[in-house]
């Protein structure tokens, strides 16, 4: 006899091929649906349901409806050639015809049998049921009608009827092997269904209310496990760290600022300094829309680190952004006597060697770089602060590799991609959050319009007008070369540059893309920043890091090809000065419905947080935050767009549970399930 108290899960981890009626061939087909184990099939929930509880009398059939009916077969006509098989049906009050495009139906159906039917009503020389599912009735209750029927994702190799039978057999055999790991006090507090009951109910719901209770119980499970795991990870990260206190260089820099800080910037700096002066390790997310002044806030933290005698590292996702940050830091920190360095994979061997020696000796106080910063050969004398920009582009393991370069360094992660509160709680739940929700004074809203490819003349007029007023323009294309990725329907930087050079001979034009040598990219960016170039034709390499207040026009060609976050970042490259700025979205011939929807969202929503919500709904949390590969947002039931209240409740209950029982010693079943599901993903202590 299986003892549930041992939490042995009795066969749930076994391959699905051992279920009755599956075998090797069907197991392979199930793998294409991400079903590998018996537990997977139990949690392979329907994508929709068909309510087949109401019987419709034959005399009430109306074209366009999908109905259940019970009738007797009066007669059967055999097909001749391509004609369908038809049967005349009656329920004692009316007669209708049913037709099937299956020449073998007559081998199953016979006059005189009673059948349950489910199908669509059409009108074709009279009312008829077209290709209905049917079941010959016996003494047993009908399987086909009389209840709510689950409809699962299916494949050609696994039709709906076969999947329904496989799931039903699995539930009958293994549902009672599921161990309810949720603490009983939480189940009782909210009147939640038991785990076995909830799983069975989601496959075969009694009614809408019962289904919703089951669904919410299972969604709570997933979010509660994640919230508890994140809080445990946060607790384990509270290692003692060096206290960083701002000193003379910090005060000197702040006093020399030619503009006042926004209230949000001052608040964020205060929160960061308070964290870094404590005994524990800071772990904070700085979130701010494009142009909100995150770099200045990060610089304040870096200065406090240098004043305290430790090194700071700034890690960014692209070489162009690394160069931009390096040039900014070099310009601002060199007058204070602070030495900076730039580390990228494209450095020459001798440059890299000299840089690494200076870093190890402590001569370089602030290092900026790409992922090359966390490679094995990089050693710091005393790393005290790790700043990670565009956090969502780095994996958890990459960020941890940088942190490992020091002894519990303080960590500040930043993103210019607005993240909805739902995602902050679910993905970054182990971080404190500072929010920059104000733009510097004098910034004007950016106007956004869309144009078709036939309106290029209007664009050229816009460019000439901006150039006449001494302003600058970005023109962004999705490809570098016409032949890239085999696409001939999308614009490229090279062809656009050639075309515009001919159409605008009096305007200085340059192009920028990721394949240019590092020195050439730096030169192109420098000339544009200095106003020597009027029009910059580029790829999305400019989406982060370019800060040119004189640029007032952004043209994005084939705009539907870009994601909402990219479009928002690109739009944020302008509007940084006091002049009116305009973003033009060009829709190409190959714009998809999804692409058009993204363009419409950009026209409708100037606010980054509203766009982030739209992006979350369209793409899903894993893609938005770049954490899909880590399994953090892979939910079977929970939906971060719909389940915000459940997420808030899950976090509250996780905090309450860990406050009373920090090591989960009184909830061994829950702790075991947490480690099984998320231990490796979240790097929790005690994971095997």
C-alpha positions in Angstrom: 0.0 0.0 0.0 1.4 3.4 -1.0 1.9 5.7 2.0 1.2 9.4 1.1 3.2 10.6 4.1 6.4 9.6 2.4 5.7 11.9 -0.6 7.0 9.2 -2.9 4.7 10.3 -5.7 4.3 6.6 -6.6 5.0 6.5 -10.3 4.2 10.1 -11.3 7.7 10.6 -12.7 7.5 7.5 -14.9 7.3 7.9 -18.7 3.9 8.5 -20.1 4.5 5.5 -22.4 3.7 3.2 -19.5 0.1 4.3 -19.5 -2.5 1.9 -20.9 -3.0 2.5 -24.6 0.0 4.8 -25.1 3.2 2.9 -26.0 6.3 4.2 -27.7 4.7 5.8 -30.8 2.0 7.8 -29.0 4.5 8.7 -26.3 6.6 10.4 -29.0 3.5 12.3 -30.2 2.8 13.4 -26.6 6.4 14.7 -26.3 5.6 17.2 -29.1 2.9 18.5 -26.7 5.5 18.8 -23.9 4.1 15.7 -22.1 6.8 13.4 -20.9 5.7 11.9 -17.6 2.5 10.6 -16.0 2.5 13.8 -13.9 2.6 15.8 -17.1 -0.5 14.2 -18.5 -2.4 14.9 -15.2 -1.5 18.6 -15.6 -2.1 18.6 -19.3 -5.2 20.8 -19.0 -7.9 21.5 -21.7 -7.5 24.6 -23.9 -11.3 25.0 -23.9 -14.5 23.1 -23.1 -17.8 22.3 -24.9 -20.9 22.4 -22.8 -22.9 19.4 -24.0 -25.4 19.2 -21.1 -28.4 20.6 -22.8 -30.3 18.4 -25.3 -32.0 20.1 -28.2 -35.2 18.7 -29.7 -34.8 18.1 -33.5 -37.7 20.5 -34.2 -35.7 23.3 -32.6 -32.5 22.9 -34.7 -31.4 26.2 -36.2 -28.6 26.7 -38.8 -25.3 27.9 -37.4 -25.8 26.3 -33.9 -23.7 23.4 -32.5 -26.0 21.1 -30.6 -26.5 17.9 -28.6 -29.3 15.6 -29.6 -30.6 12.0 -29.0 -32.4 10.3 -31.9 -33.2 6.9 -33.5 -31.8 6.0 -36.9 -34.7 5.5 -39.3 -32.7 4.8 -42.5 -29.3 4.9 -43.9 -28.3 5.8 -47.5 -25.1 4.4 -48.9 -22.9 6.8 -50.8 -22.4 6.6 -54.6 -19.1 8.1 -55.7 -18.1 11.2 -53.8 -21.5 11.7 -52.2 -21.7 11.6 -48.4 -23.3 8.9 -46.3 -26.6 10.2 -44.9 -29.0 9.0 -42.2 -32.6 9.9 -41.5 -33.0 10.6 -37.7 -36.1 11.0 -35.5 -36.8 11.8 -31.9 -40.5 11.0 -32.2 -41.5 14.6 -32.9 -39.4 15.6 -35.9 -37.0 14.1 -38.5 -33.7 15.5 -39.8 -30.9 14.3 -41.9 -27.3 13.8 -40.8 -24.5 13.5 -43.3 -20.9 12.2 -43.0 -18.0 12.4 -45.4 -16.9 9.0 -44.3 -17.7 6.0 -46.5 -17.4 3.6 -43.6 -20.1 5.1 -41.4 -22.6 2.4 -42.6 -20.4 -0.3 -41.0 -21.1 1.3 -37.6 -24.6 2.8 -37.9 -27.6 0.6 -38.5 -31.3 1.5 -38.8 -33.1 1.1 -35.4 -30.2 2.1 -33.1 -30.4 5.0 -30.8 -27.5 7.5 -31.0 -26.3 10.6 -29.1 -25.0 13.3 -31.5 -23.0 16.5 -31.2 -22.5 18.6 -34.3 -23.2 21.7 -36.3 -26.5 22.5 -37.8 -26.5 23.6 -41.5 -29.1 24.3 -44.1 -28.6 22.4 -47.4 -31.9 21.5 -49.1 -33.3 21.4 -45.6 -32.0 21.3 -42.0 -29.2 18.8 -41.5 -26.5 17.9 -39.0 -23.1 18.0 -40.8 -20.5 15.4 -39.9 -21.6 15.2 -36.2 -19.8 13.1 -33.6 -22.0 10.2 -32.5 -22.2 7.5 -30.0 -24.4 4.4 -30.1 -26.3 4.4 -26.8 -26.3 1.4 -24.4 -27.2 0.9 -20.8 -24.2 3.0 -19.8 -24.4 6.8 -19.5 -23.3 8.5 -22.8 -19.7 9.6 -22.9 -20.3 12.1 -25.7 -23.0 14.3 -24.3 -24.7 15.2 -20.9 -21.7 16.9 -19.4 -18.9 19.5 -20.1 -16.4 17.9 -22.5 -12.7 18.9 -22.3 -11.0 19.8 -25.6 -7.2 19.4 -25.5 -4.4 20.5 -27.7 -4.2 17.8 -30.3 -2.0 16.6 -33.3 -2.6 14.6 -36.4 -0.9 11.6 -34.7 -3.1 12.1 -31.6 -6.7 13.0 -32.4 -8.9 14.6 -29.7 -10.8 11.4 -28.9 -7.5 9.5 -28.2 -6.1 12.3 -26.0 -9.4 12.4 -24.0 -9.2 8.7 -23.4 -5.5 8.8 -22.3 -6.1 11.7 -19.9 -9.2 9.9 -18.5 -7.3 6.7 -17.9 -4.4 8.6 -16.2 -6.9 10.4 -13.9 -8.6 7.1 -12.9 -5.3 5.4 -12.2 -3.0 8.1 -10.8 -5.0 11.1 -9.5 -5.0 9.8 -6.0 -1.2 9.6 -6.1 -1.0 13.4 -6.0 0.1 14.7 -2.6 -1.4 18.0 -1.5 1.7 19.9 -0.4 -0.1 23.2 0.2 -0.1 24.0 4.0 -3.5 23.1 5.4 -3.9 26.4 7.3 -3.8 28.2 3.9 -6.3 25.8 2.3 -8.7 26.3 5.2 -8.2 30.0 5.4 -9.4 30.5 1.8 -11.7 27.5 1.4 -9.5 26.0 -1.3 -10.2 22.7 -3.0 -7.8 19.8 -2.4 -5.1 19.2 -5.0 -6.6 15.9 -6.4 -10.1 17.4 -6.5 -8.8 20.6 -8.3 -6.9 18.6 -10.9 -9.9 16.4 -11.7 -12.2 19.3 -11.8 -10.1 21.2 -14.3 -10.3 18.2 -16.7 -14.0 17.5 -16.0 -15.7 20.6 -14.5 -19.2 20.3 -13.0 -20.0 23.9 -13.7 -18.3 27.3 -14.2 -18.1 28.2 -10.5 -16.6 24.9 -9.5 -14.1 25.1 -12.4 -13.0 28.6 -11.4 -12.3 27.5 -7.8 -10.2 24.6 -9.0 -8.4 26.8 -11.5 -7.6 29.5 -9.0 -6.4 26.9 -6.5 -3.9 25.6 -9.0 -2.8 29.1 -10.1 -2.2 29.9 -6.5 0.0 26.8 -6.1 2.3 28.0 -8.9 2.5 31.6 -7.8 2.9 30.7 -4.1 5.7 28.3 -4.8 7.5 31.0 -6.9 7.0 33.7 -4.3 8.2 31.5 -1.5 11.3 30.5 -3.5 12.1 34.1 -4.4 11.8 35.2 -0.7 14.1 32.3 0.4 16.6 33.3 -2.3 16.5 36.8 -1.1 17.0 35.7 2.5 20.0 33.6 1.5 21.5 36.6 -0.4 21.6 38.8 2.7 25.3 38.1 3.3 27.4 40.7 5.2 28.8 43.3 2.8 31.2 46.3 2.9 29.4 49.4 4.0 29.7 52.1 1.2 29.5 55.7 2.4 29.5 58.7 0.0 32.5 61.0 0.6 34.3 64.0 -1.0 34.1 62.9 -4.6 30.4 62.2 -4.3 29.8 65.6 -2.7 32.0 67.4 -5.2 30.2 65.8 -8.2 26.7 66.5 -6.8 27.5 70.1 -6.0 28.7 70.7 -9.6 25.6 69.3 -11.3 24.2 72.1 -13.7 20.6 71.0 -13.1 18.5 69.9 -10.2 17.7 66.2 -9.6 14.1 65.2 -10.1 12.2 64.1 -7.0 12.3 60.5 -8.2 16.1 60.6 -8.8 16.7 62.0 -5.3 14.4 59.4 -3.8 16.2 56.5 -5.7 19.7 57.8 -4.7 18.6 58.0 -1.0 17.2 54.4 -1.1 20.4 53.1 -2.7 22.7 54.9 -0.3 20.7 53.7 2.7 21.0 50.1 1.4 24.7 50.3 0.8 25.5 51.8 4.2 23.7 48.9 6.0 25.3 45.7 7.1 23.7 43.5 4.4 24.2 43.3 0.7 22.1 45.6 -1.5 20.0 43.8 -4.1 18.0 46.6 -5.8 16.2 47.1 -9.2 16.3 50.6 -10.6 13.4 50.9 -13.0 12.9 54.0 -15.1 11.4 54.8 -18.5 13.8 56.0 -21.3 15.2 59.4 -20.5 14.4 59.3 -16.8 18.0 59.7 -15.6 19.0 56.2 -14.5 22.7 56.7 -15.4 23.0 59.6 -13.0 21.5 57.6 -10.2 23.9 54.7 -11.0 26.8 57.2 -11.0 25.9 58.3 -7.5 26.2 54.7 -6.3 29.5 54.3 -8.2 30.9 57.4 -6.6 29.9 56.2 -3.1 31.8 52.9 -3.9 35.0 54.7 -5.0 34.8 57.0 -2.0 34.7 53.9 0.2 37.9 52.4 -1.4 36.3 49.6 -3.5 35.8 49.1 -7.3 32.6 49.3 -9.3 31.7 47.3 -12.4 29.0 48.3 -14.9 27.9 45.4 -17.2 25.8 46.1 -20.3 24.5 43.8 -23.0 26.0 45.4 -26.2 29.3 46.9 -27.3 27.8 50.1 -28.4 26.0 50.7 -25.1 29.3 49.8 -23.3 31.1 52.5 -25.4 28.4 55.0 -24.7 28.5 54.4 -21.0 32.3 54.4 -20.9 32.6 57.8 -22.8 30.0 59.3 -20.4 31.8 58.0 -17.2 35.2 59.0 -18.6 34.0 62.5 -19.2 32.4 62.9 -15.8 34.9 60.9 -13.6 38.3 61.9 -15.0 38.1 65.4 -13.6 37.6 63.8 -10.1 40.7 61.8 -10.5 38.9 58.5 -11.0 40.3 56.0 -13.5 37.9 54.1 -15.7 38.3 51.1 -18.1 36.4 49.6 -21.0 36.4 45.8 -21.4 34.9 44.1 -24.5 35.6 40.9 -26.4 36.9 43.0 -29.4 39.9 44.3 -27.5 43.4 43.5 -28.9 45.3 40.9 -26.8 47.8 43.5 -25.6 45.1 46.0 -24.7 43.2 43.4 -22.8 46.2 42.2 -20.9 47.2 45.7 -19.8 43.6 46.4 -18.7 43.3 43.2 -16.7 46.6 43.8 -14.9 45.5 47.4 -13.9 42.1 46.1 -12.8 43.7 43.3 -10.6 46.1 45.9 -9.1 43.2 48.2 -8.2 44.4 51.0 -10.5 41.1 50.9 -12.4 38.4 52.0 -10.1 35.4 51.7 -12.4 35.1 49.1 -15.1 32.5 49.2 -17.9 32.0 46.2 -20.2 29.9 43.6 -21.9 29.5 40.0 -20.8 33.4 39.8 -21.1 33.4 41.3 -17.6 32.4 38.0 -15.9 34.9 35.8 -17.9 37.3 33.7 -15.8 40.4 35.8 -16.6 38.9 38.9 -15.1 40.0 39.6 -11.5 39.2 42.7 -9.3 41.3 43.9 -6.5 38.2 44.6 -4.4 34.8 44.6 -6.2 32.3 46.4 -4.0 29.5 47.3 -6.4 28.1 45.5 -9.4 25.7 47.5 -11.7 23.9 45.6 -14.4 22.2 47.7 -17.1 19.3 46.4 -19.2 18.9 43.6 -16.6 16.3 41.6 -18.6 18.9 40.9 -21.4 21.2 39.0 -19.0 20.4 35.5 -17.7 20.4 34.8 -13.9 23.6 32.8 -14.2 25.4 35.6 -16.0 24.5 38.2 -13.3 25.6 35.7 -10.6 29.0 35.2 -12.4 29.7 38.9 -12.1 28.6 39.0 -8.4 31.0 36.1 -7.8 33.9 38.4 -8.8 33.7 40.1 -5.3 32.8 39.2 -1.8 29.1 39.9 -1.4 29.3 43.1 -3.5 26.3 45.4 -3.5 24.1 44.8 -6.6 22.1 47.4 -8.6 20.3 46.2 -11.7 18.7 48.6 -14.0 16.2 48.5 -16.9 14.7 51.1 -19.2 12.1 48.6 -20.2 9.1 49.4 -18.0 8.0 46.3 -16.2 4.5 45.9 -14.9 4.1 45.4 -11.1 2.9 41.9 -11.8 6.3 40.9 -13.4 8.3 42.7 -10.7 6.7 40.6 -8.1 6.9 37.4 -10.0 10.3 37.6 -11.7 12.2 40.2 -9.6 10.5 39.4 -6.3 13.8 39.0 -4.5 14.8 42.6 -5.4 13.9 45.9 -3.7 12.6 48.3 -6.3 13.4 52.0 -6.9 11.2 53.7 -9.5 12.0 56.7 -11.7 8.6 57.8 -12.7 9.5 61.5 -13.6 11.2 63.0 -16.6 13.6 65.9 -16.2 12.0 69.3 -16.4 11.6 70.8 -19.9 11.0 67.5 -21.7 8.1 67.7 -24.1 5.9 64.7 -25.2 7.0 62.9 -28.4 4.3 63.0 -31.1 4.0 59.6 -32.9 2.4 59.1 -36.4 2.3 56.3 -39.0 2.9 56.6 -42.7 2.7 54.1 -45.6 5.7 53.4 -48.0 4.1 55.6 -50.7 4.5 58.7 -48.5 8.3 58.9 -48.7 8.1 62.4 -50.2 6.5 63.7 -47.0 9.4 62.1 -45.0 12.0 63.8 -47.1 10.3 67.1 -46.5 10.4 66.4 -42.8 14.1 65.6 -42.9 15.0 68.8 -44.9 12.9 70.9 -42.5 14.7 69.5 -39.4 18.1 69.9 -41.0 17.2 73.5 -41.9 16.6 74.1 -38.2 19.9 72.5 -37.2 18.3 69.4 -35.8 19.2 65.7 -36.4 17.4 62.6 -37.5 17.5 58.8 -36.9 16.3 56.4 -39.6 16.1 52.8 -38.4 15.9 49.7 -40.5 15.4 46.0 -39.5 18.3 44.6 -41.6 21.9 45.4 -42.4 21.9 44.0 -45.9 19.1 43.2 -48.3 19.8 39.5 -48.5 20.0 39.1 -44.7 17.9 36.2 -43.3 16.7 35.5 -46.9 14.2 38.4 -46.6 13.6 40.5 -49.7 10.5 42.3 -48.3 12.3 44.3 -45.6 14.4 47.4 -45.7 18.1 47.3 -45.0 20.5 49.9 -43.7 22.8 49.6 -46.7 20.1 50.1 -49.4 18.4 52.8 -47.4 21.7 54.7 -47.0 22.4 54.5 -50.7 18.8 55.7 -51.6 18.8 58.6 -49.1 22.3 59.7 -50.2 21.0 60.2 -53.7 17.7 61.8 -52.6 19.3 64.1 -50.0 22.7 65.1 -51.5 23.0 68.3 -49.4 22.6 66.5 -46.1 25.4 64.7 -44.2 24.4 61.0 -43.8 26.2 58.1 -42.2 25.2 54.5 -41.4 25.7 52.5 -38.2 25.3 48.8 -37.6 26.7 46.0 -35.5 29.0 44.6 -38.2 31.2 47.7 -38.3 34.6 47.6 -36.5 34.5 49.0 -33.0 36.6 52.0 -33.8 34.4 52.9 -36.8 31.2 52.6 -34.7 32.7 54.8 -32.0 33.7 57.4 -34.7 30.2 57.4 -36.3 28.5 57.8 -32.9 30.9 60.6 -31.9 30.3 62.6 -35.1 26.6 62.3 -34.6 26.8 63.3 -31.0 28.8 66.3 -32.0 26.3 67.4 -34.6 28.6 66.7 -37.6 26.2 64.2 -39.0 22.5 65.2 -39.7 21.0 61.8 -40.6 22.0 58.5 -39.1 20.7 55.4 -40.8 21.1 52.5 -38.4 19.8 49.2 -37.0 18.5 48.7 -33.5 22.0 49.1 -32.2 21.0 52.6 -31.3 18.0 51.5 -29.2 19.9 52.0 -25.9 22.8 54.3 -25.1 22.4 57.1 -27.7 21.8 60.4 -25.9 21.7 63.2 -28.4 19.4 66.1 -27.3 19.6 67.7 -30.8 18.0 64.6 -32.4 14.3 65.4 -32.9 13.0 63.0 -35.6 13.0 59.2 -35.4 11.9 57.3 -38.5 11.4 53.5 -38.1 11.0 51.6 -41.3 9.0 48.3 -41.4 8.0 49.2 -37.8 5.8 46.2 -37.5 8.9 44.0 -37.5 10.0 45.3 -34.1 8.7 44.4 -30.7 6.9 46.9 -28.5 9.8 47.2 -26.1 12.2 47.9 -29.0 9.8 50.5 -30.6 9.5 52.2 -27.2 13.2 52.3 -26.7 13.8 53.6 -30.2 11.2 56.4 -29.7 13.0 57.2 -26.5 16.2 58.2 -28.4 14.5 61.5 -29.3 12.7 64.0 -27.1 15.8 64.6 -25.0 16.1 68.3 -25.7 13.6 71.2 -25.5 12.5 71.1 -29.2 9.4 69.3 -30.4 10.1 65.7 -31.4 8.4 63.4 -33.9 8.5 59.6 -34.2 7.3 58.2 -37.6 6.4 54.6 -37.9 6.5 53.3 -41.5 4.4 50.2 -42.2 5.7 48.0 -45.0 3.8 45.7 -47.4 4.6 42.6 -45.3 3.3 44.0 -42.0 1.5 41.2 -40.2 -1.7 41.6 -38.1 0.4 41.4 -34.9 2.9 43.9 -36.3 0.0 46.3 -37.2 -1.3 45.8 -33.6 2.1 46.9 -32.2 2.1 50.0 -34.4 -1.4 50.9 -33.3 -0.4 50.4 -29.6 2.5 52.9 -30.2 0.2 55.5 -31.7 -2.3 55.0 -28.8 0.0 54.7 -25.8 2.8 57.2 -25.2 3.4 55.9 -21.6 6.0 53.2 -21.2 4.2 51.3 -18.5 1.0 51.1 -20.5 3.0 49.8 -23.4 4.7 47.3 -21.1 1.3 45.9 -20.1 0.3 45.6 -23.8 3.7 43.9 -24.5 3.1 41.5 -21.6 -0.3 40.5 -23.0 0.9 40.1 -26.5 4.2 38.2 -25.9 4.0 36.7 -22.5 6.2 37.2 -19.4 9.1 34.9 -20.4 9.9 36.8 -23.6 9.3 40.2 -22.1 11.8 39.6 -19.2 14.2 37.2 -20.9 13.6 34.6 -18.2 11.8 31.9 -20.2 14.9 29.8 -20.5 15.2 29.7 -16.7 11.7 28.3 -16.2 10.7 31.1 -13.9 7.5 32.0 -15.8 6.6 28.6 -17.2 3.2 28.2 -15.6 0.7 25.4 -16.5 -2.3 27.4 -15.1 -1.4 30.8 -13.8 -1.5 33.8 -16.1 0.4 36.9 -15.0 -1.9 39.2 -16.9 -5.1 37.9 -15.4 -4.0 36.6 -12.0 -2.7 39.8 -10.4 -4.8 39.5 -7.3 -3.8 35.9 -6.8 -0.2 36.9 -7.2 -0.5 39.5 -4.5 -2.2 37.0 -2.2 0.5 34.4 -2.9 3.2 36.9 -1.9 1.4 37.9 1.3 1.0 34.3 2.3 4.6 33.4 1.4 5.8 36.3 3.6 3.5 35.1 6.5 4.7 31.5 6.2 8.4 32.3 6.2 8.0 34.8 9.0 6.6 32.0 11.2 8.7 29.2 9.8 11.9 30.5 8.0 13.3 27.1 7.1 9.9 25.5 6.4 10.7 22.9 9.0 7.0 22.5 9.9 5.9 22.1 6.2 8.2 19.3 4.9 5.8 18.4 2.0 5.7 21.9 0.8 9.5 22.4 1.2 10.1 19.2 -0.8 7.8 20.3 -3.6 9.4 23.7 -3.7 12.8 22.2 -4.1 11.7 19.7 -6.7 10.1 22.4 -8.9 12.2 25.5 -8.4 15.3 24.6 -6.3 17.7 24.4 -9.3 16.0 27.3 -11.2 16.3 29.7 -8.3 19.6 28.3 -6.9 18.0 27.6 -3.5 20.2 26.4 -0.7 19.7 22.6 0.0 19.0 21.8 -3.7 20.6 18.5 -4.6 
